[in-house]
Amino acid sequence: MTAVQERTPTSPTPELAAAADARLEGITDPVEQALAVLRWAGEQFGDRFAITSSMADGLLAHLASRAHPGVNVIFLNTGYHFAETLGTRDWISSVLPITLLDVTPAQTVPEQDRTHGPALHERDPDLCCSLRKVTPLAEALADFDAWGSGVRRDESATRKHTKLVDWDAKRGMVKVNPIAAWTQDDVDRYIAEHAIPVNPLFEIGYGSIGCAPCTRPVAPGEDPRAGRWAGSTKTECGLHT
């Protein structure tokens, strides 16, 4: 019997990303479009593809595991997460066929406090995000050719031009955003239909969940991300810019 040869992953290029984005934008059904994006990434890059998850819910992990069972899921364990977020991570990793990669910064929070002083997130949130999110993600993604996120166009003005398949020039790799075109109604419908695990903080008024010191509940009618870095001009942690 002839042995089955493993498929050699495709090399990531801007042209590859642009061609895939143009083709996949033509799919009108939100779920089918997301699955097609994830299948494409899995077929092109195999185990050198990973998604990231903030563990606000298990929606992207659920979709990715349908398209690519065993998919790598990167969780940035900043040391500042709500207990509910860590519980959601454990719940999702126990019920879905994923490979969880729990990524931690070079320093613990106490070690960072000794180096930079306490409450760096209050004095210099950009540096704190760089140390606890951006740099650890860059190091984790060094082993991959493509990565995916749950960014949606309707979340904020800074995300309204998000592509389904894009070229991450900063990291020299392909980035996919499978649910970029989804609305909140699409999200709610999929979560209800598939009984997706959801972070319980949403039940008490949180609209977008990040690190505990930098996240507050939102008021009715506020932008879902208004509770992130409230009181400052900061709107993004730097992972998606």
Sequence and secondary structure as in RCSB ss.txt:
>XXXX:A:sequence
MTAVQERTPTSPTPELAAAADARLEGITDPVEQALAVLRWAGEQFGDRFAITSSMADGLLAHLASRAHPGVNVIF
LNTGYHFAETLGTRDWISSVLPITLLDVTPAQTVPEQDRTHGPALHERDPDLCCSLRKVTPLAEALADFDAWGSG
VRRDESATRKHTKLVDWDAKRGMVKVNPIAAWTQDDVDRYIAEHAIPVNPLFEIGYGSIGCAPCTRPVAPGEDPR
AGRWAGSTKTECGLHT
>XXXX:A:secstr
             HHHHHHHHHHHTT  SHHHHHHHHHHHHHHHHGGGEEEE  SSBSHHHHHHHHHSTT EEEE
E  S   HHHHHHHHHHHHHSS EEEEE  SS HHHHHHHH S HHHH HHHHHIIIIIHHHHHHHTT SEEE  
  TTS GGGTT  SEEEETTTTEEEE TTTT  HHHHHHHHHHHT  B GGGGGT SS   GGGB    TTS TT
TTBTTTSS    STT 
